Amino acid sequence: MEYHQLSREERYTIARCRVHAMSARAIAMVLGRAPSTISREVLRNAKAYDGAYRAEPAHSYAVARLRISGQRGRLFQRNVDGISDERGRRFNLNVDDLGARG
């Protein structure tokens, strides 16, 4: 099964369904997603003070998390892949040997 992040439209659908007091299972059926996906999304992005799920901030937070997590790995890998000596020979480096910090 291939993983796809929730789209902005799906998040707006979740918000509309939550206004109508639909359960996570019912929303999952509407979107064709797993109920656990919906419940995690709502728990992660519901406001603590009123429990409301707001689609636009939820989407913005998801995009920001994606940038942070994906960019860090790509930047580090690019730096490791680009290492060569003065004669142009490429090094085969093991990331564990570099003492990389997470």
N, C-alpha and C positions, 0 to 999 in steps of 0.2 A: 504494500500500500504506500503510495507516494504522499509525502507531506506537503501541504500548501498552507501558508499563513492565511489567516482570515483577511478578507479584503475590507476596504472601507464600507462598501455596500452591505456586506455581511454584518459588520459591526452596527450599522444603522438599523438593519433588520432586527438584530438582537435588542437594541434599545427600544424599538417600536413594540416588539413582543413583550419586553419586560414591563412596559407601560400598561399593557393589557393583562398583566399578571400570569403570563404563560410560564410553564415550568421549563427547566433546562432540557428535559427530554422532548418536550413539544417543539421547542425552538430548534433543537437538533434535527428533528424530523423535517421541519420546514427548510432548513439549510442543507440537509443531506450530510450532516457532520455527526461526530460522536458526541453523546451527551457530556462526556468528560471534558471535551474541548470547550463547550459552551460554559460549563460550570467554572472551569479554570479561568476563562476569559472574564466572566462576571466577577468572580472573587478577586482577581488581580486588579480590576479596574473600577469596581464599585466604590463610590465615595463613602468614607467612614462616617461622616456626619448625617447622611440621609439614606445611604444604601443605594442611591440611584446610579445607574450605569449610563455614562455619556459616551457616545460613539466617537466624536471627533477627538477629545483628549485621549481616549483609549487607543485610537489609531496613531496619533502622534507619539504616544509613549512606545508603542510597538515598533514604529519605524526607528525611533531613537535607540531602542534596545538592539535592533538589528544592526544598525550602523556601528554601535559600540562593539558588539560581539564579533561581527564579521570583519570589520576593519582591522581590529587588533591582530587577528590571525593572519590575514592577507599581508599586512605590512611586515610582520615578523618573517613570514615565509619568503616574501620578496627579498628581504635583506639577506636571508640565508642563501637563497638561490643565486644571488648576484655576487657571491664572493669568488674571487679568482686572484691568482698571484700576479706578479709583474710581467710574467711571460704569457699571460692569458690562459694558464691552465686552471680549470675549474676544480674546486674542492668538493669532495663528497663529505659533507658534514652531517653528523647526527645531532639533532637538536638537543638531546640529553647531554651531549658533551660540551655544549656551550654554556651550561649553567643557567638556562633560561628561567626567568621568574614568571610565575603566572599572574 
